[in-house]
Amino acid sequence: MNGDIPNNCSNMEKKPKPKLVLSVIGDSKSFVPRAWPKSVFKRALIEASKSSGGDTLILYRNKDVGVSTVVLEAYEDYRTMQPPNEELSMEIKNNDMDPLSLEKSYMTQKAQVNVYNEDLPFEMPIPVVIILLEGDVDSIEQVMEATRKGIPVIIIKGSGKAADIILNNLDSDPDEQNQNLRREAALLFGLKFQQDSFMKMKENIKLISEKSWLVTKFDSENDDPQLFPKLVGEAVVRGWALENIGDKGEPENRDDKRAPESNGDKNIDNMQSRGTLNNSSEIPNEFEYNIDDHDQPIASWKVFNSKNDDVEKISSILKSTSSTIHSDSNFTSPSCLPLDFFYVYQVLQENELMEKCGHSLLLEAMKSNRCDYVKVLMDRGVHIKLKDLPELYQSTLLCPYHKRKKKIDIDSVVEKCDHLGMMWMMKRINKSKTKKCFTKTKGNKVSKAAKAICRELLDYQGNKEEKTKKDENDDASLDDLLLWALYANRPRIAEMVWLRDEHQLTTGLLCYEILRKLSEMADDVKEQNLSSELLQHAQLFYKKTQNLLDAMYEKEPAKTIKLIDDVVIMWGIKINPLTFAYESFMYEFIAKPACQKYLNGIWYNRQAPDFVPWFKSLCTDPIDVLRSPLMKYICNYLLFMSMLICYSGFVTTSVKTKYYERHIARVLEYYVYFWGFGDLLEEFFSCFGFFHGGVEGKSIRSNWALIKRHLNNFWNLVDMLSYALLVTALFVRHFHPSEEFTIARRMFSLSLLIMYLRFLEAFLMSRRLGPTLIMIKEMLKDLLGFISLMVVVILGVGFYYHANLWPDHAEFWKGNWALWRIWKVLYYPYWQMYGESFNEYLAGEDTKDCTFNITEWSSDPSIERCPEEDWTVLAVSAFYMLFSNLLLVNLVIAMFSSTYERVTANAENLWRFERYSVIVNYKCRVPSPVNLLWNFRRFYVACKKSKCRKKNKTDSEKDSNRENEEFRRKFQRIIAYEVSDKFNNIS
C-alpha cells in the first residue's frame, strides 16, 4: 500500500493550495497500544476531508505502524469509493520535518475560496488542525506547542495513551489532577517514569489546560463519524476568532506574528486582513482594507461609498459557482458547513451587504443542503432571487452523471437520460416543462414550469386569476422554494419554508400528496430507496398537518372551522383544505373533530346535531330544517322507495304486450323512467360540480379527472350500472318488440336488482350499519380479485374435461351464442367449486338425452353429444375439487377475515369519510323527480348569482374579510411553529 502513495503525492507542489490541512500525530513504537475502533476514525477523517469545500491535505509521519497506518488505510478507502472520473479532493503528504514546522508554514499562507469567480477570487487563511491519536510523551509536548501557537487540536478519546491522559486530566478536578496523572500514566504508558520526564509531562498538560478552549474531544466509541466535520469546523472558527486573545482577555503578543505585505498604493496588505482579493489591479478604489493590529475581526473587509454597480459585482462573484464542490451531494455533509461559507458570511455581515448579496450565499447553502445556515439566513430576511431558480434546479435535480459535466445540452439530457431519479420522474409527468426547469433561462419561466408539473401530477387545472409577472431581480416566492424542496426531497428545508409560508394547513396537505405520488412513481420503477425516502417525507408533512389542525381546533374552534373551508391558491391550484383532503382520500384528516364539526353544521343546517332535536326544530324553524341536507336525504330515499315499489309492480305484471295496454301499467313504467332521468341528471351535476357553489364545493380539475374521481366511489359505480341497465332495457323494449318481451324482461329485472342494491346506501349514514356496508364493499373488491384467479383455474380444468370427454369437437362456436361450447367448458368446473361432483357424467356413464351420432350433434348444436370414457378426467376432477374446496375457498375466507380486521381497526375513519361524500352531495342535491321542475329555478338563481358577484362589496365588508383572513393566516403560522417544535422534540 505504501508503494502507491508517492505516485499520488509526487505532484503535490503543483496542485492548488489546500482548503484544509489536517495533521495527524501520535505515532510511537515505545508503548503497547490498546484496541480502539479505528474504522470509526477512518470514516470520520474521510467525512472531514469531503466537507472542507475543496482540496484537503492530510499530514502524517510516514511510519509503517500505528497512526500512520490508519491514515494510509483511510486514504485507500477514500480512493476506492471515488467514481472513476472524479477528481480527488483528499491528498496525503509525508511530514518528515520538525514537529509543527510544516503546519506553521501552511498557517502563513492563504487559499482561494472556491465559491467565487475565478477572475476575482477571494482568499482566506488556510485552516490547520492537529489530530491526536494514541501518542507518547513527545505527542503531549507537540499538543502543548500547537495550543501555544494557536493551532486548534482535536483529540480522539478512546485511542489510548497520550490522547486519553490529556482528556482525562482536562475533565478532572484540579485538586485531583496530580494523583490522576500518576495513576493513568503508569497504566497507559506502562513504564517507570523519571522524575524530570514526569514533571515535564505534567507541565505540558498544565499549559494545555490553560489553552483548553483550543482542544476539542471526539469520542471514537460513542460519537457519530458524520459529526466529525462539524468538530473540525468549530475548532478552526474558534482558533480564528480567539487567536489574538490571551488567557486573561488581553491581546497576545506572538513570536510568529505574520509580517504584512504591500502590493501597491491602491492595495493594502492582504495578509493582515482576513478578507482579501487576488489580482490587485482589478480591485475598485472604493474597496479598502483596514490595517490595524491583530485584534481585527475575521471579516475586516470594509466597504466605503459602495455603489450599486459594486454591489452587483460582488453579488455576481458570489453567484459564480461553476467550480464549487458544494453542488455535489457526495462531497457535502449537513453537519458541517465549509469554512469559506463561514468566512463569506462574516464578510457580508461586517459590511452590511447581507440584504443585497446574501441571496447568493443562501443559494449555495440550499444547493449544499446546509440546513443550519439556510435557517440563519432566512431568519435574517435573506431571500432567493428569481434569477437563481434555474441554477438551483440544475445543480440539485440534474442526474449525477451529467451534473459533473461542464457543458451539457439540457434538451438532449432530458430527452435521452434514463437515470431513475427525480428528473426522470418529472420528465414522465411533462417533458417540455421539465426542459424549462433545467434550462438556464429566466427564473419566472422555471417557476411557471415547476408549478405546471405539480398541477399535472395532482391532475388539477391552472387558476386563471394567477397571472402576475415578476422581474428577475425580485425575490422568489416561498411557494417556489417549497416546491423545489419537495422535488429535491429536502425535508428540513421544506419544513423551514413551509413554516414561513402562508396557509400551512392547505400547503401541508398539498406537500403530502405531491410527495406521496412521487413515491408511487418511484415504486413503480422499483426504486425502493427513493420511494421510501419520499414516503417518509410525505408522512412527516401529513402528521404535522393533522397535529396542526387538532391544535388549532383546541385553541380556536370557531376560527378553525371557518379556516378549513378557506379557498387558497397555491401553485396555481385553487382549493380548500377539506375538499382537497377528500379528493386525495385522506381518511384520517376528514375524520378529525374539526372537519366533522364543520360537516355537522352542513348536515343539520345549523340545527342541533342530533336527529330528535333536529326533527323537533321542524316546528320552530321549519325553513332551515326543510333546506337541510338531512331532509333532502330522507325525502330522496322515500321517493326512491316509491320508485322501487312501482318498478317491482311493473316488472312482475306488465311487461307483455297485452298487460302493457293497461293504463296503470303505463303510469308505473313512466314514473320509473322520469325518476331515472331526474336521478341521472343529479348524478351528472354532482360529478361536474354544477350548483355546488363554485370552488367551495368542487375544485378546478379536468373533466376526465372529475369523472375518475366520481366513479371511484363504489356507490356511484352501482348508480351508473343501474342507469345503463335501465336504458338498455328501455331500448330493447321499444326497439326490439316481441310478444313475450323475454330479453326486455330480463334486462328490467336485472336493473331492478341493482336498484335494490342501491337502496342499501340509505343505511350508510347509520353509525352502526354504515361500517358494515363499508365492509361489504371492501370484501367485494377481494371477491373480484379472487374471481379473476378462479377464472384462469376454471378455464384450464374445463378445457381438459372438454378435450377428453368430447374429443375433436370442431363445431365450437356454431349456432346461437347460448349454444356455444365455451359454456360447457365453464359449467362443470364452476359448479364443482361448490361441491357438485358430476362423477357419473365425467366418467362417461351418463348417456341420457345425448347422442354419439356425429352427424346429428354436428349439424344441430342443440343436440347434446354424449361424453366418452376417460379415467384421467376423474383423476383431474378429484385433484381439482381438493384444490378448489380446501385451498382456494379457504383462501378467500382468509382474505375476508383480513379485510374484516382492517376495516374494523379503521372503521370510524372510513365511515366518516363516506359520510363526507354523502353530506357534500346532498348539500346541493334535489330529490328526483322533483328536480325536473326545480331545475328551472336553480338555473335562474345561478344566473342571478353570477351577475351579483360583479357588484363590489362595501368597504366595511372588505375590511372585515381582510382582518379575518389576516388573523387566520397568522394564527396558522403561530400554531404551526408550536406543532413543529413539539413534533421535533418528540422525534
BATIMAR-515187 format. One line per 4 residues: for each residue z, y, x of C-alpha. Coordinates in steps of 0.02 Angstrom, whole numbers, always signed. Each point is the difference from the previous one (the first is absolute). Example, Ala and Ser with C-alpha at 12.3 -4.5 7.8 and 13.67 -1.06 7.14 Angstrom:
+390,-225,+615; -33,+172,+69;
***
This chain:
+0,+0,+0; +39,+120,+142; -173,-24,+69; -78,+89,-150;
+108,+154,+7; -73,+89,+152; -173,-5,-80; +66,+91,-152;
+97,+127,+100; -116,+31,+146; -85,+145,-87; +161,+76,-63;
-28,+162,+94; -169,+23,-83; +73,-13,-175; +63,+151,-98;
+180,+48,+16; +114,-108,-106; +80,+67,-158; +160,-98,+31;
+79,-80,+153; +123,-143,-23; +87,-53,+160; +81,-171,-17;
+138,-33,+127; +130,-135,+25; -77,-129,+118; +128,-93,+105;
+13,-169,+82; +181,+8,+55; +80,-46,-166; -22,-139,-126;
-84,+70,-157; +53,-38,-177; -110,-63,-141; -57,+140,-115;
-144,+22,-127; -137,+59,+117; -134,-22,-134; +82,+138,-102;
-11,+121,+146; -182,-47,+33; -47,+42,-179; +101,+161,+9;
-87,+52,+161; -172,-32,-76; +45,+99,-157; +59,+147,+105;
-161,-3,+99; -108,-1,-156; +96,+141,-82; -12,+126,+141;
-158,+79,-71; -104,-40,+154; +9,-89,+168; +169,-70,+49;
+45,-40,+179; +135,-130,+35; +77,-1,+174; +76,-159,+68;
+64,-60,+169; -128,-140,+32; +127,-138,+16; -44,-179,-43;
+161,-32,-96; +115,+88,-122; -49,+163,-84; -172,+16,+81;
-49,-169,-71; +47,+59,-176; -108,+157,+21; -149,-100,+63;
+15,-124,-143; +8,+143,-127; -158,+75,+75; -91,-166,-9;
+52,-20,-182; -64,+175,-37; -169,-34,+81; -18,-164,-94;
+28,+80,-170; -121,+145,+29; -176,-5,-80; -137,-40,+127;
-82,+172,+1; +159,+101,-22; +55,+113,+143; +173,-42,+65;
+129,+136,-25; +134,-89,+103; -5,-17,+188; +125,-62,+129;
+25,+59,+178; +94,-67,+148; +135,+121,+58; +47,-41,+181;
+54,+178,+39; +177,+61,+16; +102,-8,-161; -47,+137,-125;
-123,+83,+120; -154,-51,-101; +89,+42,-162; +40,+175,+64;
-180,+27,+52; -60,-38,-177; +130,+118,-73; -78,+146,+93;
-171,-34,-78; -74,+35,-170; -114,-104,-110; -130,+51,-127;
+55,-17,-181; -126,-113,-84; -5,+81,-172; -89,+155,+61;
-177,+51,+36; -64,-52,+171; -71,+175,+30; +169,+83,-17;
+136,-132,+20; +186,+27,+0; +110,-77,+131; +178,-63,-6;
+121,-67,+130; -19,-185,+35; +153,-84,-77; +90,-122,+113;
+128,-128,-59; +101,-122,+105; +31,-171,-79; +140,-106,+74;
+1,-189,-19; +131,-107,+82; +21,+90,+167; +121,+1,+145;
+111,+129,+86; -153,+93,+65; -69,+10,-177; +158,+90,-55;
-27,+127,+137; -182,+23,-56; +57,+34,-177; +124,+128,+65;
-137,+86,+101; -115,+0,-151; +128,+81,-114; +43,+126,+134;
-182,+52,+9; -18,+7,-189; -102,-158,-23; +46,-92,-162;
+56,-180,+16; -10,-144,-125; +115,-146,+38; -37,-170,-76;
+163,-68,-66; +21,-187,+12; -106,-18,+159; +159,-18,+102;
+56,+61,+171; -6,+187,+32; -74,+42,-170; +147,-73,-97;
+128,+72,+123; -63,+178,-26; -9,-14,-190; +170,-84,-17;
+82,+136,+102; -86,+140,-95; +63,-75,-164; +179,-37,+59;
+153,+112,-2; +15,+109,+158; +176,-65,+35; -62,-180,+2;
-162,+26,+96; +74,-46,+170; +71,-166,-60; -156,-41,-100;
-110,+40,+148; +96,-117,+115; -1,-141,-126; -183,+17,-49;
-64,+25,+178; +80,-163,+55; -74,-94,-147; -173,+76,+0;
-33,+14,+186; +100,-153,+48; +50,+54,+176; +143,+77,+95;
-19,+188,+14; +44,+101,+152; +111,+148,-38; -129,+130,+51;
-139,-85,-103; +108,-10,-154; +57,+181,+15; -181,+55,+24;
-53,-95,-155; +147,+73,-96; -47,+176,+53; -182,-26,-50;
+50,-62,-173; +113,+152,-18; -145,+115,+43; -109,-93,-125;
+131,+24,-136; -5,+188,+32; -186,-6,-41; +19,-127,-139;
-111,+101,-117; -146,-56,+109; +43,-185,-24; -68,-97,-149;
+47,-177,-48; -119,-134,-66; +84,-161,-58; -119,-143,+41;
+94,-120,-114; +14,+108,-157; -127,+142,+5; -178,-11,-64;
-135,+19,+135; -94,+114,-119; +140,+128,+21; -14,+6,+190;
-139,+133,-2; +114,+111,-102; +137,-16,+129; -124,+45,+138;
-59,+154,-94; +177,+58,-38; +52,-25,+181; -145,+105,+64;
+28,+138,-126; +185,+3,+41; -39,+15,+184; -125,+140,-29;
+113,+99,-115; +156,-10,+110; -71,-18,+174; +60,+173,+54;
+171,-5,-83; +149,-53,+104; +146,-105,-58; +97,+155,-52;
-144,+83,-88; -49,+112,+147; -173,+9,+78; -15,-130,+136;
-73,+36,+172; -102,-148,+57; -68,-39,+171; -162,-67,-71;
-43,+159,-95; -187,+10,-18; -83,+151,+81; -116,+102,-110;
-186,+6,+31; -107,+152,-28; -176,-19,-66; -65,+177,-13;
+51,+166,-72; -33,-47,-179; +82,-170,+12; +183,-14,+39;
+84,-151,+76; -38,-154,-106; +126,-111,+90; +153,+98,-55;
-60,+12,-179; +9,-154,-110; -156,+55,-95; -150,+17,+115;
-189,+5,-7; -127,-68,+123; -154,+99,+52; +82,+169,+9;
-164,+92,-16; -9,-55,-182; +171,+68,-48; -8,+158,-108;
+94,+154,+60; +106,-2,-156; +85,-162,+56; +132,+30,+132;
+143,-102,+70; +180,+49,+35; +63,-43,+174; +185,+10,-13;
+128,-120,+72; +9,-185,-43; +100,+34,-157; -160,+30,-98;
-29,-120,-146; -129,-136,+13; -126,+94,-105; +7,+166,+91;
-180,+47,-38; +4,+173,-77; -144,+79,-96; -16,+188,-13;
-122,+96,-110; -76,-162,-62; -159,+24,-98; -75,-107,-135;
-134,-61,+120; +133,-58,+121; +93,-91,-136; -160,-84,-55;
-33,-50,+180; +171,-78,+16; -24,-89,-163; -168,-70,+56;
+80,-58,+162; +137,-91,-94; -125,-76,-118; -110,-74,+136;
+55,-181,+5; -154,-90,+60; +91,-81,+144; +171,-19,-75;
+78,-171,-6; +106,+42,-153; -136,-44,-123; +6,-182,+54;
+140,-88,-92; +7,-133,+136; +68,+128,+122; +126,+87,-110;
+174,-37,-56; +80,+87,-149; +167,+0,+90; -61,+110,+144;
-98,+161,+5; -102,+34,+157; +80,+129,+110; -149,+115,-10;
+33,+14,-188; +175,+57,+36; -67,+122,+128; -132,+77,-113;
+124,+16,-142; +114,+101,+115; -146,+112,+51; -51,+38,-178;
+179,+27,-56; +43,+114,+146; -152,+109,-32; +10,+0,-191;
-170,-82,-19; +58,-146,-105; -68,+70,-162; -174,+35,+70;
-21,-143,+123; +124,-130,-60; -128,-85,-112; -82,-77,+153;
+166,-70,+59; +32,-68,-175; -174,-78,+3; +42,-91,+162;
+168,-56,-68; -82,-72,-156; -135,-88,+98; +132,-79,+111;
+115,-43,-147; +141,+104,+79; +102,+11,-158; +147,+98,+72;
-111,+140,+63; -102,+0,-159; +160,+28,-97; +59,+138,+119;
-167,+90,-6; -14,-13,-189; +177,+65,-17; -55,+148,+106;
-136,+35,-127; -145,-61,+108; -151,-62,-97; -157,-95,+44;
-160,+102,-20; -146,-60,-103; -108,-1,+155; +119,-129,+77;
-31,-131,-136; -161,-74,+74; +86,-33,+167; +154,-69,-87;
-103,-129,-95; -112,-46,+147; +142,-23,+124; +110,-106,-113;
-113,-96,-120; -151,-37,+107; -7,-181,+59; +82,-25,+173;
-161,-56,+85; -98,+157,-43; +151,+113,+20; -3,-29,+189;
-181,+58,+14; -32,+180,+47; -160,+20,-102; -26,-92,-162;
-121,+11,-145; +112,+2,-153; -138,-49,-120; -43,-151,+107;
+183,-48,+23; +38,+8,-186; -159,-94,-40; +16,-141,+127;
+183,-15,+50; +77,-159,-71; +176,+23,+69; +117,-43,-143;
+105,+156,-3; +29,+151,-109; -171,+76,+37; -82,-163,-58;
+99,+3,-163; -43,+184,-30; -182,-45,+31; +10,-135,-134;
+63,+129,-124; -132,+133,+37; -108,-5,+156; -74,+176,-12;
+171,+82,-25; +70,-101,+145; -133,+69,+115; +53,+176,-47;
+182,-40,+38; -41,-51,+179; -134,+128,+38; +57,+153,+97;
-51,+119,-137; +93,+127,-102; +176,-51,-49; -33,+50,-180;
-133,-135,-12; +116,-129,+77; +134,+46,-126; -119,-19,-147;
-70,-165,+67; +173,-75,+24; +50,+49,-176; -161,-73,-71;
+38,-166,+86; +175,+4,-73; -66,+31,-177; -129,-138,+16;
+134,-120,+63; +108,+39,-152; -152,+7,-116; +29,+179,-60;
-122,+141,-26; +19,+166,+89; +77,+149,-85; -126,+138,-33;
+134,+135,+7; +35,-27,+186; -144,+92,+85; +90,+120,+117;
-82,+33,+168; +101,+25,+158; -36,+73,+170; +3,-115,+150;
+143,+100,+78; +107,-20,-155; +142,-123,+1; -40,-174,-60;
+97,-41,-156; +142,-124,+0; -105,-105,-118; -132,-19,+137;
+131,-52,+129; +81,-122,-120; -166,-83,-38; -37,-17,+186;
+172,-75,+31; -35,-131,-134; -169,-45,+74; +75,-7,+175;
+151,-98,-66; +129,+116,+77; +154,-30,-110; +119,+125,+80;
-127,+142,+6; -53,-40,-178; +180,+14,-57; +24,+167,+89;
-154,+74,-83; +44,-77,-169; +171,+82,+2; -74,+170,+41;
-140,-14,-128; +11,+36,-185; +13,-119,-148; +86,-139,+97;
+9,-113,-153; -186,-6,-35; -46,+7,+184; +114,-147,+42;
-82,-107,-134; -173,+46,+62; +48,-42,+179; +67,-168,-54;
-158,-46,-94; -115,+56,+142; +95,-103,+128; +11,-150,-116;
-187,-1,-31; -36,+19,+186; +119,-145,+31; -96,-107,-124;
-164,+45,+86; +72,-52,+169; +66,-161,-74; -172,-41,-73;
-73,-5,+177; +150,-99,+66; +75,+145,+100; +178,-57,-37;
+88,+114,+125; -85,+158,-61; +22,-55,-180; +186,-31,+27;
+26,+168,+85; -90,+95,-139; +97,-95,-133; +167,+40,+83;
-50,+183,+9; -48,-6,-184; +165,-80,-50; +96,+137,+91;
-86,+133,-104; +24,-98,-161; +187,-27,+27; +30,+181,+48;
-98,+62,-151; +101,-110,-116; +162,+59,+80; -62,+179,-18;
-29,-23,-186; +172,-78,-25; +87,+137,+100; -88,+140,-94;
+37,-81,-169; +183,-17,+47; +16,+185,+43; -121,+84,-123;
-53,-119,-139; -91,+128,-107; -97,+75,+146; -45,-171,+67;
-70,-57,-168; -114,+151,-4; -44,-25,+182; -69,-176,-22;
-128,+72,-121; -52,+145,+114; -186,+0,+38; -32,+9,+188;
-162,+22,+98; +10,-99,+162; -151,-41,+109; -110,+51,-146;
+88,-121,-118; +73,+78,-157; +139,-110,-65; +181,-9,-50;
+125,-123,+76; +28,-106,-155; -184,-26,-41; -43,-40,+180;
+143,-126,+12; -63,-89,-156; -182,-3,+57; +56,-71,+168;
+113,-134,-78; +163,+67,+74; +116,-100,-111; +162,+50,+84;
-40,+186,-11; -46,-8,-185; +162,-95,-35; +109,+138,+74;
+124,+81,-121; -84,+171,+16; -169,-70,-51; +74,-98,-145;
+95,+153,-59; -163,+96,-2; -86,-141,-96; +141,-8,-128;
-27,+183,-38; -183,-36,-36; +29,-163,-96; +128,+71,-120;
-75,+177,+2; +161,+83,+59; +106,-93,-128; +147,-115,+33;
-61,-141,+115; +50,-142,-116; -90,-73,-151; +135,+22,-132;
+44,+183,+38; -185,+37,+22; -41,-75,-171; +141,+100,-81;
-78,+158,+74; -143,-30,-121; +104,+93,-129; +53,+145,+112;
-153,+24,+109; -144,-95,-83; -144,+88,+90; +61,-44,+175;
+37,-178,-53; -170,-24,-79; -88,+70,+153; +97,-109,+121;
-93,-140,+93; +126,-124,-71; -53,+41,-178; -184,-17,+49;
+42,-167,+79; +83,-64,-160; -141,+63,-112; -133,-73,+115;
+71,-176,-9; +30,+11,-187; -184,+41,-22; -42,-135,+127;
+97,-127,-104; -91,+53,-158; -166,-25,+91; +52,-175,+57;
+41,-46,-180; -168,+63,-60; -90,-83,+145; +86,-167,-32;
-45,+7,-185; -180,+45,+37; -27,-136,+132; +79,-139,-103;
-82,+39,-168; -153,+112,+12; -119,-46,+142; -129,-101,-100;
-134,+95,-93; +60,-44,-175; +177,+57,+38; -60,+157,+88;
-73,+63,-163; +175,+34,-66; +55,+182,+12; +174,-38,+63;
-77,-96,+145; -104,+149,+48; +152,+114,-4; +97,-114,+116;
-146,-18,+121; -43,+184,+9; +182,+48,+22; +3,-111,+156;
-159,+85,+63; +69,+175,-27; +165,-44,+82; -89,-78,+150;
-112,+152,+23; +146,+121,-8; +104,-104,+120; -146,-12,+121;
-14,+190,-3; +185,+16,+46; -23,-121,+144; -146,+104,+61;
+102,+162,-11; +145,-83,+89; -110,-66,+141; -84,+165,+41;
+146,+115,-41; -69,+93,-149; +131,+96,-100; +130,-37,+136;
+38,+180,+40; -104,+16,+159; +63,-55,+168; +178,-25,-60;
-54,-157,-88; -141,-61,+111; -53,+39,+177; -172,+55,+58;
-84,-163,+47; -171,-77,-11; -49,-85,-162; -10,-169,+86;
+175,+24,+71; +67,+42,-173; -83,-154,-75; +70,-114,+136;
+174,+72,-24; -10,-21,-189; -59,-180,+9; +134,-42,+127;
+122,+0,-145; +6,-175,-75; +15,+62,-179; -151,+113,+20;
-100,-151,+56; +55,-93,-157; -52,+151,-103; -173,+3,+79;
-21,-187,-28; +45,+17,-184; -124,+144,-23; -138,-98,+87;
+27,-152,-111; +8,+106,-157; -162,+91,+41; -84,-165,+45;
+55,-79,-165; -63,+153,-93; -172,-12,+79; -11,-188,-26;
+48,+19,-183; -128,+135,-40; -141,-41,+121; +9,-190,-3;
+33,-40,-184; +16,-177,-67; +71,-88,-151; +158,-60,+85;
+19,+136,+136; +78,-131,+115; -24,+98,+162; +58,+162,-80;
+155,-86,-70; +43,-68,+172; -20,+171,+79; +104,+84,-134;
+135,-133,+16; +7,+19,+189; +8,+189,-18; +143,-19,-125;
+93,-113,+122; -11,+132,+137; +56,+133,-125; +158,-98,-36;
+32,-13,+187; -21,+188,+10; +137,+23,-128; +123,-72,+126;
-8,+169,+87; +106,+69,-142; +150,-89,+77; -31,+73,+173;
+115,+148,-33; +144,-116,-39; +122,-7,+145; +35,-184,-37;
-174,-64,-42; -99,+115,+112; +42,-91,+164; -46,-164,-85;
-174,+65,-41; -18,+61,+179; +49,-174,+59; -132,-80,-112;
-130,+120,+69; +44,-41,+181; -1,-187,-37; -174,+16,-76;
-58,+68,+167; +73,-154,+86; -83,-111,-130; -170,+77,+31;
+19,-34,+185; +51,-178,-37; -149,-24,-115; -120,+55,+136;
+70,-137,+111; -5,-129,-138; -181,+37,-44; -53,-52,+174;
+100,-162,-10; -60,-39,-178; -182,+27,+48; +16,-115,+150;
+82,-141,-99; -115,+26,-150; -159,-14,+102; +68,-159,+81;
+30,-75,-173; -172,+51,-63; -94,-60,+154; +74,-176,-13;
+19,-22,-189; -171,+71,-44; -105,-19,+157; -171,+82,+15;
+22,+107,-156; -149,+117,+23; +14,+97,-164; +148,+107,+50;
-42,+167,-83; -109,-63,-143; +21,+58,-180; +123,+122,-77;
+128,+77,+118; +138,-92,-93; -81,-167,+50; -11,+37,+188;
+73,-137,+109; +110,+125,+94; +123,-9,-145; +10,-189,+23;
+37,+31,+185; +146,+113,-43; +66,-93,-153; +86,-153,+72;
+86,+73,+156; +59,+150,-100; +90,-101,-133; +66,-122,+130;
+97,+146,+71; +104,-3,-162; +29,-188,+5; -151,-75,-89;
-57,-151,+104; -167,-53,-83; +18,-166,+92; -110,-102,-119;
-141,+125,+6; +10,+28,+189; +1,-189,+26; -163,-14,-98;
+78,-107,-138; -16,+125,-145; -181,-14,-56; +22,+57,-181;
-112,+139,-67; -111,-2,+155; -158,-84,+63; -67,-76,+161;
-180,+30,-54; -69,+128,+123; -138,+53,-119; +123,+48,-137;
+127,+99,+100; -130,+85,+109; -104,+60,-147; +147,+56,-107;
+148,+83,+90; +108,-20,-157; +0,-190,+24; +140,-49,+118;
-40,-111,+149; +117,-147,+31; +97,-1,+164; -27,-133,+132;
+140,-98,+82; +63,+59,+172; +172,-45,+63; +4,+150,+120;
+4,+119,-149; +169,-70,-56; +64,+12,+179; -50,+182,+14;
+70,+32,-174; +168,-72,+50; +10,+106,+155; -58,+156,-96;
+131,-20,-136; +134,-22,+134; -63,+154,+90; -18,+110,-154;
+157,-50,-95; +123,-14,+142; -66,+128,+123; -104,+135,-84;
+99,+12,-161; +163,+10,+95; -80,+129,+113; -36,+115,-145;
+177,-26,-64; +64,+53,+172; -113,+153,-6; +70,+46,-170;
+178,-21,+65; -38,+114,+147; -76,+130,-115; +149,-11,-116;
+120,+34,+142; -105,+143,+67; -18,+85,-168; +183,-27,-43;
+55,+80,+163; -109,+152,-34; -3,-6,-190; +75,+173,-30;
-123,+89,+115; -150,-93,-74; +55,+35,-179; +28,+185,+35;
-171,+11,+81; -83,-78,-154; +104,+114,-109; -73,+151,+91;
-179,-55,-41; +43,-19,-185; +90,+168,-12; -138,+99,+87;
-131,-87,-106; +85,+36,-166; +40,+178,+51; -178,+44,-50;
-55,-153,-99; -32,+8,-187; +10,-165,-98; -164,-75,-61;
-84,+24,-122; +91,+166,-34; -75,+68,+162; -176,-6,-74;
+48,+150,-107; +127,+76,+120; -127,+11,+142; -83,+151,-81;
+162,+96,+14; +28,-62,+179; -169,+65,+56; +33,+167,-83;
+171,+20,+82; -71,-51,+170; -135,+134,-12; +126,+129,-54;
+116,-40,+146; -142,+16,+125; -31,+177,-61; +184,+43,+1;
+16,-51,+182; -113,+144,+48; +128,+124,-65; +115,+70,+134;
+184,-33,-10; +123,+143,-9; +80,+64,+159; +171,-64,-52;
-69,-175,-28; -87,+3,+169; +158,+59,+88; +105,-132,-86;
-121,-139,+44; -13,+62,+178; +189,+4,+21; +20,-175,-72;
-137,-70,+112; +74,+84,+153; +172,-70,-40; -68,-176,-22;
-94,+11,+166; +154,+57,+95; +108,-125,-94; -112,-143,+53;
+0,+55,+182; +189,+17,+9; +33,-170,-78; -139,-79,+105;
+88,+53,+160; +165,-70,-65; -81,-165,-48; -90,-14,+167;
+160,+32,+98; +96,-131,-98; -141,-125,+13; -16,+22,+187;
+187,-13,+26; +6,-164,-97; -150,-67,+96;
***
